């Protein structure tokens, strides 16, 4: 992953959490989706963020279902998310490539 891709993933992840669990959780869904899509429309970037959320859902008690749903609505690539989740569960054995 390139540095710009890593930055986009971090921005998407932070914004998605804020829009579903944080200060802006009451923002209308259309506006929340528009905000995420303004950061990136790349389905692989969104899929990586989704994979990270799915890993959080599997390892933490706090709910991330709304975050996962929002990323899916923005076009996250489910195959990329599954690969990222498997990579996370394997303990990040090498550099992730979608």
Backbone torsions as a table, in degrees:
resi	resn	phi	psi	omega
1	UNK	NA	139.5	179.1
2	UNK	-80.3	163.4	177.9
3	UNK	-60.1	-43.4	176.1
4	UNK	-61.2	-37.1	177.3
5	UNK	-64.4	-44.9	179.2
6	UNK	-61.4	-38.5	177.5
7	UNK	-65.4	-43.3	178.7
8	UNK	-62.3	-41.1	178.7
9	UNK	-61.7	-45.2	179.6
10	UNK	-63.0	-42.7	180.0
11	UNK	-66.1	-43.4	178.4
12	UNK	-61.0	-46.7	-177.8
13	UNK	-61.1	-46.6	179.9
14	UNK	-64.0	-45.0	-179.6
15	UNK	-65.7	-42.3	-179.3
16	UNK	-62.5	-40.5	177.5
17	UNK	-65.6	-44.3	179.3
18	UNK	-61.8	-37.6	-176.2
19	UNK	-78.2	-15.4	-178.8
20	UNK	-118.3	-27.7	-177.1
21	UNK	-121.3	-16.9	-171.1
22	UNK	-106.5	-147.6	-173.8
23	UNK	-57.6	-34.0	-175.8
24	UNK	-102.5	25.1	-176.7
25	UNK	-64.2	-18.4	178.9
26	UNK	-93.4	3.2	179.2
27	UNK	-63.9	138.9	176.7
28	UNK	-54.9	140.9	-174.0
29	UNK	-56.7	-39.9	179.6
30	UNK	-61.5	-39.7	178.0
31	UNK	-69.3	-37.9	178.0
32	UNK	-63.8	-44.3	178.5
33	UNK	-63.4	-41.8	179.1
34	UNK	-61.8	-39.1	179.5
35	UNK	-64.0	-44.5	179.3
36	UNK	-65.8	-41.5	-179.4
37	UNK	-67.7	-24.6	175.4
38	UNK	-69.8	-25.7	176.6
39	UNK	-79.2	-48.6	178.5
40	UNK	-163.4	138.5	173.3
41	UNK	-106.0	1.0	-177.5
42	UNK	-67.9	117.1	-177.1
43	UNK	-61.9	-25.8	179.0
44	UNK	-75.8	-39.1	175.6
45	UNK	-62.5	-47.1	177.7
46	UNK	-63.0	-37.5	179.2
47	UNK	-66.0	-38.5	177.0
48	UNK	-63.8	-44.3	176.9
49	UNK	-61.1	-40.5	177.7
50	UNK	-63.3	-43.6	178.2
51	UNK	-58.8	-39.6	177.4
52	UNK	-64.5	-40.5	178.3
53	UNK	-65.8	-41.7	178.5
54	UNK	-61.7	-37.4	176.3
55	UNK	-65.1	-42.4	177.2
56	UNK	-61.4	-39.7	179.7
57	UNK	-62.4	-35.1	-177.5
58	UNK	-79.4	-21.8	-172.7
59	UNK	-115.3	-9.6	-177.9
60	UNK	-121.8	156.2	-179.9
61	UNK	-83.5	-21.8	-176.1
62	UNK	-80.2	143.2	-172.3
63	UNK	-75.9	135.5	177.7
64	UNK	-126.6	14.3	-176.2
65	UNK	-59.2	-41.8	-179.8
66	UNK	-65.2	-36.1	178.1
67	UNK	-65.3	-45.2	178.2
68	UNK	-61.2	-42.6	179.7
69	UNK	-62.0	-42.9	179.6
70	UNK	-63.4	-44.3	178.7
71	UNK	-62.6	-39.3	177.2
72	UNK	-63.6	-42.0	180.0
73	UNK	-64.9	-23.8	178.8
74	UNK	-86.3	-3.5	176.0
75	UNK	101.9	23.7	178.4
76	UNK	-58.2	136.9	178.5
77	UNK	-77.2	116.2	-176.3
78	UNK	-66.2	-35.0	178.6
79	UNK	-65.8	-42.5	176.6
80	UNK	-62.9	-41.7	178.8
81	UNK	-60.9	-42.8	179.7
82	UNK	-64.6	-40.1	177.3
83	UNK	-64.7	-42.5	-179.8
84	UNK	-65.0	-42.2	178.5
85	UNK	-60.9	-45.9	179.0
86	UNK	-61.6	-40.0	178.4
87	UNK	-62.6	-43.7	178.0
88	UNK	-62.2	-45.6	-177.1
89	UNK	-67.9	-25.5	177.9
90	UNK	-82.5	2.3	178.5
91	UNK	83.6	22.9	178.0
92	UNK	55.6	60.3	-172.2
93	UNK	-68.2	-20.2	-178.6
94	UNK	-156.8	-179.3	178.5
95	UNK	-65.1	134.3	-178.4
96	UNK	-78.0	132.3	171.3
97	UNK	-130.8	127.8	-176.7
98	UNK	-66.8	NA	NA
